[in-house]
């Protein structure tokens, strides 16, 4: 005996290439930035987008939500958000048509090596489907409720070419093995997706919603960082960089694509101080003991924290608070190896001084504007005067490092600003477009060009500086 052979439909339905409903697709309502959830069952499994109204539905079989929607509203063209295949419902045949490739590209942009290598060499404006023009990479991020503190950090990091290039190619990280049940890798996947959307030259609109990226942040940070509650951009940057490093398989000894870009090292000299209330003779005796001698250690960093001088409390004759100013080099003196600063812990006090050993290709400064005490947060409004280009950090290196480190000159590429009161202020950022050499200001969905001279007048909070790889490398840079 032999098994009965089922005679099914031919492998490709003849209607596949001649679907009569393609002209009903409405690209202006399509938005793939949100979580891939069925709008009725809230399931993640087997979700389809209706290409006529933009809503998401589960399944395509008889009685499924997508099937019911197609019959009820006569919406016939659906896209499987996972397999990227198009279907006509309720007839249930696959649609094969090259005119739909722009839709799959918006859902899942891909970049060739050649495309990536040319990203910083040109300043071509692209026109989105909705008619707005934009520069890839210089696009607004939606502020869903109070997530601008995260948006500015994500935008700043997305404009660091080596990090961006790594994440634009999914093949670079999709093979990283993580322990079973590890949710942190979600950060890597979502950051890669966001990066590709921000740099997509074929977007339907000239802005992106970071919704899925931020949901991963809420989950992976155990709700320490929220979408609905304002957070601190430096706290977020610190957590995100360390979490991303770990999720990429990095450890203290094993580098990741993130540490290769941002990690430097420093020497820390630390000595314990006797309690200030002790009698002088006891202090002198203690200072001779071994535990009060200066110790030296070495440590890596992903960013340098720069301390501001205390802001004056007095007002001028017009009763206006004086906004103090300080040159960048004054606050960099913390790292010259001579400047001592007192650090207090719960029980003990230490004097510390710092000196840099190794400078990274991209150096991040975090300017300490906020001080938290038991009851409230205070903000220091001091303006830091900094040049946009040509900051040489050689004098902050140890003598040995001054010999080995060839290039020590940096140019600014991103500047994050906090405006307003400590707890209810807003964030914006300035970014250099490498292809045109122009500066842009981004605040949520708004993108405007800005003169470099205006950048130095802002309350800078986070800065990213790019090392010149050879002394004539001034890149295409409009400096001040």
N, C-alpha and C positions, 0 to 999 in steps of 0.2 A: 504494500500500500504506500501511498505517497501523501504528503501534507497538501491540503488544498492551497492553491496559490491565489492570494487576493489580487484582483486586478483593480488598482487604485487609479486616481487621476494621474495624468502625466506629471513628471517632476515639476514642470512649470505650467501654471494655468495660463491659457492664452490671453486671459484678461489682464494678466500682470503688467503687460507693457502697453495696455490701452485702457487704463482706468478712466472712466468718464468724469470723475469727481475731482481731479487735480486742481481745477480752476476754483474750487470752493475753499482751498487752503487760504488761511488768513495769517500771513507772517507777522503782521503788526501786533497780534495778541500772544505770540509765542514767547515764553520766558522760561528758560531752563535753569535759572539761578536758584530755584527754591527746592526744598527737599522733595525727593521723588516718592510721594505718598499718594495713594488713591484718595480722592476728595470725599469719597463716601465711606469706605471701610477703614481708611487710614493705614492700610497695609503697605509695606515696602515691596511686596513680592509681585513680580510680573506686572509692572505698572506701564500703562500706555498713555501718551499725550494725545488728546483730540486736537488735530491741526486746524480745526475750524473755530473752536472757542478757547483753546489753550488749556483746558482743565485736564487733570490727571485721573485716570480710572484703571481699576484692576481687571486683568484677564481679557480674553477675547472670545472665549467659548460661549455657547448658548447660556443665557441667564446671567452672564457676568456683567459687572457694572459698565464696562465699555460697550458690550453688546446692547444692553438696555438703552444706554445713552444714544447709540447710533440709530436705534429704531424710533425712540421717543422724539429726538430732535432732528432726525435726518442728517446727522453729521457722519460722514462716511470714511474719512481718512485719519488713520491713527499711526503713531510711531511708538514702537517698543523702546522704552528709555534705556534698556539694558543691552539688547542685541542690535539696536539701531536699524531695525527692519521696519518697513512701512506695510500697513495692511488696510484693506478695504472691508469695512463691516456694514451690515451684517453678513455680507456674502462670504467673508472670511477667505480672501485670497491675498497673497503677498503682492505688493506693488513694486515694480522695478522700473525706475525712471531716473535718469541722470539729473533732471531738473530739480530733484529733491536734495542734491548733495549739499547745497548751502545750508539746509536745515540741520543735517547731521553734523556739519562742521561747527555750527553754533553750539550744538549740544556737546560735542566733543572735539574741540580744536586740536589739530596736530601740527607739529613743527618739524621741518627737515633741518639737518645740520646746516645746510646752505642758507636757509631762511634765518636761522638763529645767528649765524656769523655776520649777517648783514644788518641786524636790528639796530646797531648803534652807528651805522654809517650813513643813514639817510633820514630825512625828516618829512617823508611823504605823508600828507593828510589823507585819511580814508573817509569815505562816506558810508554811514550806517544805513540800514534799511529805512529807518525813520527820517532820513534826510540830513541828520546832523553830521558834521565833520569832526574827526578826532584824530589824535596821534596815538597809536597803540602804546600802551604803558602809561599814558598820561590821561587816565579816565577816572571819573568820579566813582566813589563807592557809596552805596546807599546807607544812610544812617537810620537803621530800623527803629530804634528808640533812643538809646544812649550808648551807642557803640563806637562813637568817633574816636575814643581813646585807642581802640584796637585798629580801626581803619587806617589811621595815620602810620602806625607801625607796619601794617601789612603793605601799605603803599610804598613806604620808604624801603622796605626789604625787597619789594618787587622791582625796584630800580637799581639794584646792585647786580651788575651783569653776570659775574660768575655764579652767584646763587640762583639768579633767574634762569640762566642757561641750563643749570643742573635740573631745575624743576620743570622746565618746558618740555623736556624729554622724559616721558614716563618710564622708558626702559632703564633709566639711570637708577631708579629706586624700587621698581616693582618686584625685583628679585630679592629684596632684603628680607631675611627670615626673622620673624618675631615669635616669641613664645605664644602658645595657644591662649586665647582669651585676652591677649594684649590689645587694649583699645587705643593706645597712644599712636599706633601707626596711622590711625584715621586722620591725625593732624597732618601727616606727610601727604596722604592722598588728597585731602581737601585743599591744602596749600598749593599743591601742584595744579589742581583743577582751577583754583582761583588765579594762579599765575598765568595759566594758558588763556583764561577768559580776559584778563587784563591786557594781554598782549595780542589778542585775536584781531587781525586786520579785517575780518569779515563779520563783525558783530552786527546784530539787528538794531542795537541801540548803543549810544555812546557812553553808557555807564554800566556798572556791574553791581549786583547785590551779593554781599559776602555772607548771605544767610547760612548756607551749608557749612562754610568755614567756621563761622561763629558758633554754630550748634556743636561742632566738634570741640571748640575751645571750652564751651560751657561744660560739656561732658567730661573732657580730659582733665580740666582743672578742678573737677568736683564742685562746680558752681562758684569757685572763687572769682571767676570773671564772668560777667553776665552781659546779655544784650540789652536788658532793660534798666541797668543801673550803671551810672558813670564810674569808670575805673581810672587807675593811674597808668599812663602810657609807659612809664619806666618799669613799673612792676610787671606790666603785661609783657614788655620786651624781654625782661630778664627771664620770666617763666617760659615764654614761648621759645626763646633760643635754647634754653637748657632742655626743654621737653622735646624740641625738634632734633637736637643733637642726639639725645638718647633714643628716640624713635628711629633715627637713621642708623642705629647700631653703634653709635659713638660711646666711648667711655672716657674715664680720666686719661687713659693712656692711648686709646685708639681714636684717631681723628675721624671727623665726618666732613661732609661737604661744607657744613656750616663753620666748623672750627678752622678749616683751611682758609676761609675768607676773613674771619673776624678775630681769631685768637692770637693774642700776644702774650708776653710774659713779663713779670716784674720781680724786683728784689725788694723785700720788706725788712726793714730794720726796726726792731721793737724792743722797748725796755719798760719794765714794770716800775711804777712810781709808788713810793710809800704813801700811806693815807695822809691827806693834808692836815688832819687834826692832831697828828702825833707831835710830841716835843722835838725841837731841832736836833738834839743829840741822838735821839732814837732814829730819826730819818737818816742821819749821817751813818750810823751803824748799819742800818738796813741796806744802804746803797753799796756797802762793801760786800754784801752777800752775793752768792752766785746767781740766785734767782732774780736779782735786780740788775744783772749785767745785760748789755745789749745783745740780742739774738738776731741772727739773719736767717731768712727763709726765702724760698722762691715760690712764686705762684703764677698761674695762668689767669688771663682775664678775657672776657668777651666784649666788655666795654669799660671805659674809665669814668669814674664818678668825679666831677669837678665841683668843689665847694665854693659857694658865693660868700663874699664878705657880708657881715650882718648889715641889714638895711637900716638907715637912720630913722628914728622915730619922730624927729622934729620936723616942723613945717617951715616954709619960707614966709616972707612978710605978707604974702597974699593968701596965707593959710592953705597953700597947696602943698601936698606931700611932695618932697623932692624925690624924683626917681634917680637913684644913683647909677653910675655906669662903671664898668670895670673892663680893662683889656683882657682878652683871652689869655695872653701870656702870663698875666698876674695869677690867674687861677690854675694855670698849668704848672706853676712853680711848685705845687704839691709833689711833683714827680722829679724834682731836680736833685734828689739825694741829700739835700741839706735842710729843707723845710721840715720842721718837726711839728706834729699836731697831736693834741691830746685826745685819746679815745677812752670813753668811760663805759665800763660794763656794770652790771648790777653790784658787783663786789669790789672790782679792782679798776685802777686807772693805768693806762699805758701811754707812752710817747712813741709815735711811729713816724718813720720817714720812708719814702718810696723812690725807687729808681727803675727805669724801664730797661729790660733786657732784649726784648724782641718786639718789633712793630709788625702788625698784620697788614695784608694788602688793603683792607678796608678797616678804618679805625672809627669806633663809635664813642662819642662823648655823651654822657648824661649829666646835665647841669642840675645840681641839687637845689630845686626851688622850694620844695615843701619840707616843713619840719612838723612832725606829729608829736603832740604831747597827750596827756591823759584825756583832755577834754575836746580839743579841736585841732584842726590843721592850719598852719600859717603858711602863707606864700611870700617868698622873697621876690620883689618885682625888679631887682637889679638887671639892667640891660648889659649884656656882654658884647663888647666891641670886638668883632673878629673880621679878618680879611676873608674874602670868598676863596681866594687862591693863595698858593705859595706859602703855606705854613710849614716851617722847617722844625722838626722835633729832635734834631740831633743832640742838642744840649741836655735832653732829658734821659739820654741813654748812658749806661755805664761806660767807662773808658774802653773796655774790651769790645762792647757792642758798637761803639762809635767806629771802630776799625772794621768790624765784620759787616755791619749793616750798610749796604751800598746806597740805597735811596731812602731818604727820610723826609721828603717834601710831600705835603698833602694838599689836595684841593677839595672843597666842599661839594658834595653831590646831593645831600638831603638834609632838611632842617625842619624839625617838628616844633610847633609853637603851642603854648597853652595861654589862652586869653581868659581874663575874668577871674572870679573868686575861686578859691581852692577847691571847693566841693561842687560848685555848679557852673564852672567855666566850660569853655569849648576848645576843641583842638582843630588846628589846621596844619598844613605842611607845605614846604617849598621843595621842589625837586628839579634837578637839572636834566633836561633831555639831551642825551649824549649826541644824538644825530644832528641836532640843530644848534646845540650850544646855548639854547635859551632856557630861562627859568620859568617855572609855572607854579602857581599857588593852587592847592587843592583843598577844598573844604566840603566834605560830603560829596554832593553831586556837582558842585560848582568847580569849574576849571578856568582859571584866568592866567594870562601871562603877567609877569612881574619883573620889574627892574632889579638887578642884583643889589643895588644900593638900598632898596627898601627892606631886603631880607634882614640886614644887620640891625634894623630898628625894632625887631620883634623880641618877645620874651622867649628866646630859644630854650628848648627843654631837652631835645635829643638831636644830635647831629651825626651824620655819617660822612667821613672823609675818605677820599680815594688816594692811595699812594701813587706818585708818579713812578713809572717803571724805568724811565730813563730821563735824564735832566731836561731834554728838549720836549718831553711829553707834556705839553700844556693842554692836550685834548682840545676839542672844539669848544672852547669855554669862554663865555662872556664874563669877565671878572670885574671886580670893583677895587 
